[in-house]
Amino acid sequence: MEKIFTAIVCLISLLGYASACNAEAAGCNDASCAPANCKVDTLNSQSNDFNSFITQFDLYEKGFIDKNFFNTRRERAGEMHIEISKSKYSSFIPYDSTCNCKREELYYHPCYKIENSGFHIVGINGFCDFTATAAFPYCAELLITYDKSGNIIDFIIVGYYSDIEHCAIETTENDNELKVTQYSFNNEGLYSRAYSGVCKISEYTIKVNSNGIIDKNTTREYTGNVTLPLDW
């Protein structure tokens, strides 16, 4: 049910904004430019108070990441405007540079945090209204680890949600490990929440190690027929 709220928020934004893409300038005009193909970098900005930043996140009592780790504060509180201030805390949030999302169109929503003896684990829901290389907005689940001083140890985008993408996150029997299935359709499904079609399916695990390094292990990639909606 938690993902239903996120999906609805994404859909509202989809209906409320037209895409301001510049695919031609980016040298990309097809589904290969979908957010799932993006690489990541970090924002270059002045450092801010990490202690203040980390208080944006509620402590995850389980002590290890699982499929519910990415439930945002606004989902739990039923409020729409719990966001992380980009002007104050951008230096602590990795930035997806390849998709060239406009800085002012990036929104970040705090999920949970885990405080280990040597580092922090944080979950963030990122939303982009306008991208240069994709014809649709998207949501992404970000997993970030920091040392006690607020330096980023590692970062990964766990998965994406959009009109042509869906991410299913499951808990494994191992602590701090997730099993993820990413579904990526072509543009024929744009603006539709219930359709059938052939899509690329990628299955992988993501694990946070004892030193804060995040490992991704792809176990299977294939093409299949899938009917949406899945587990929204």
Rosetta blueprint (number, residue, H / E / L):
1 M L
2 E H
3 K H
4 I H
5 F H
6 T H
7 A H
8 I H
9 V H
10 C H
11 L H
12 I H
13 S H
14 L H
15 L H
16 G H
17 Y L
18 A L
19 S L
20 A L
21 C L
22 N L
23 A H
24 E H
25 A H
26 A H
27 G L
28 C L
29 N L
30 D L
31 A H
32 S H
33 C H
34 A L
35 P H
36 A H
37 N H
38 C L
39 K L
40 V L
41 D E
42 T E
43 L L
44 N L
45 S L
46 Q L
47 S L
48 N L
49 D L
50 F H
51 N H
52 S H
53 F H
54 I H
55 T L
56 Q L
57 F L
58 D E
59 L E
60 Y L
61 E L
62 K L
63 G L
64 F L
65 I L
66 D L
67 K L
68 N L
69 F L
70 F L
71 N L
72 T L
73 R H
74 R H
75 E H
76 R H
77 A H
78 G L
79 E L
80 M L
81 H L
82 I L
83 E L
84 I L
85 S L
86 K H
87 S H
88 K H
89 Y H
90 S H
91 S H
92 F H
93 I L
94 P E
95 Y E
96 D L
97 S L
98 T L
99 C L
100 N L
101 C L
102 K L
103 R H
104 E H
105 E H
106 L E
107 Y E
108 Y E
109 H E
110 P E
111 C E
112 Y E
113 K E
114 I E
115 E E
116 N L
117 S L
118 G L
119 F E
120 H E
121 I E
122 V E
123 G E
124 I E
125 N E
126 G E
127 F E
128 C E
129 D L
130 F L
131 T L
132 A L
133 T L
134 A L
135 A L
136 F L
137 P L
138 Y E
139 C E
140 A E
141 E E
142 L E
143 L E
144 I E
145 T E
146 Y E
147 D E
148 K L
149 S L
150 G L
151 N L
152 I E
153 I E
154 D E
155 F E
156 I E
157 I E
158 V E
159 G E
160 Y E
161 Y E
162 S E
163 D L
164 I L
165 E E
166 H E
167 C E
168 A E
169 I E
170 E E
171 T E
172 T L
173 E L
174 N L
175 D L
176 N L
177 E E
178 L E
179 K E
180 V E
181 T E
182 Q E
183 Y E
184 S E
185 F L
186 N L
187 N H
188 E H
189 G H
190 L L
191 Y L
192 S L
193 R L
194 A L
195 Y L
196 S E
197 G E
198 V E
199 C E
200 K E
201 I E
202 S E
203 E E
204 Y E
205 T E
206 I E
207 K E
208 V E
209 N L
210 S L
211 N L
212 G L
213 I L
214 I E
215 D E
216 K E
217 N E
218 T E
219 T E
220 R E
221 E E
222 Y E
223 T E
224 G E
225 N E
226 V E
227 T E
228 L L
229 P L
230 L L
231 D L
232 W L
